[in-house]
Amino acid sequence: MQKLSYEATKEQLIDDFKVVVTDAEALLKATANQGGEKLAEVRTKAEESLKVAKARMADAQAELLVKTKVAARATDVYVHENPWQAIGVAAGVGVAVGLLIGRR
């Protein structure tokens, strides 16, 4: 369960980071016509940082996709090798959810 929570958090972090990168790019474009040597220097550093961040984000996203596919494949193999156990687990989860819903 901890692993699933970590992966969900990682995916949410990637989504949030994409929003930040998009906003930063918009800010850079909006200030493109502003003059000043110092501003141009800061803009150049920000653009380089965004390139690095985008590359890292793409790597993290690819890693998450690979791990998700591996987990899905392992689950598929387990269910095919142990169908009765999988049915038992699914029934147990269904009963637990039903009890929780019934308490409301």
C-alpha positions in Angstrom: 0.0 0.0 0.0 2.9 2.3 0.8 4.3 1.8 -2.7 1.0 2.7 -4.4 0.8 5.9 -2.3 4.4 6.8 -3.3 3.6 6.3 -7.0 0.4 8.3 -6.8 2.3 11.1 -5.0 5.0 11.0 -7.6 2.5 11.2 -10.4 0.8 14.2 -8.8 4.1 15.9 -8.3 4.9 15.5 -12.0 1.5 17.0 -12.9 2.0 19.9 -10.6 5.5 20.5 -11.9 4.2 20.6 -15.5 1.9 23.4 -14.4 4.8 25.3 -12.8 7.0 24.9 -16.0 4.2 26.1 -18.2 3.6 29.1 -16.0 7.4 29.9 -16.0 7.5 29.6 -19.8 4.6 32.0 -20.0 6.4 34.5 -17.7 9.6 34.3 -19.8 7.6 35.0 -23.0 5.8 37.9 -21.3 9.1 39.5 -20.3 10.9 38.8 -23.6 10.5 42.4 -24.7 11.7 43.9 -21.5 15.2 45.5 -21.7 18.1 45.4 -19.4 21.2 43.3 -19.3 20.5 41.9 -15.8 17.0 40.8 -16.9 18.4 39.1 -20.0 20.9 37.3 -17.8 18.2 36.1 -15.4 16.0 35.1 -18.4 18.8 33.0 -19.9 19.4 31.2 -16.6 15.7 30.5 -16.1 15.5 29.1 -19.6 18.4 26.8 -19.0 16.9 25.7 -15.6 13.6 25.0 -17.4 15.3 22.8 -20.0 17.0 20.8 -17.3 13.8 20.5 -15.3 11.8 19.4 -18.4 14.4 16.7 -19.1 14.3 15.4 -15.5 10.5 15.5 -15.5 10.4 13.4 -18.8 12.8 10.9 -17.2 10.6 10.6 -14.1 7.5 10.2 -16.1 9.1 7.5 -18.3 10.3 5.7 -15.1 6.8 5.9 -13.6 5.2 4.5 -16.8 7.7 1.6 -16.9 7.0 0.8 -13.2 3.2 1.0 -13.8 3.5 -1.4 -16.8 5.6 -3.9 -14.7 3.1 -3.8 -11.9 0.2 -4.3 -14.2 1.9 -7.3 -15.9 2.8 -8.8 -12.5 -0.8 -8.5 -11.4 -2.0 -10.1 -14.7 0.3 -13.0 -14.3 -0.7 -13.5 -10.6 -4.4 -13.5 -11.4 -3.9 -16.0 -14.2 -1.8 -18.3 -12.1 -4.0 -18.0 -9.0 -7.5 -17.3 -10.1 -9.3 -18.5 -6.9 -7.0 -16.5 -4.7 -7.7 -13.4 -6.8 -11.4 -14.0 -6.6 -11.1 -14.4 -2.8 -9.2 -11.2 -2.4 -11.7 -9.3 -4.7 -14.6 -10.7 -2.6 -12.9 -9.6 0.6 -12.3 -6.1 -0.7 -15.9 -6.0 -1.9 -17.2 -7.0 1.6 -15.0 -4.5 3.3 -16.2 -1.7 1.0 -19.8 -2.8 1.4 -19.4 -2.6 5.2 -17.9 0.8 5.1 -20.6 2.1 2.8 -23.3 0.5 5.0 -22.0 2.4 8.1 -22.9 5.7 6.6 
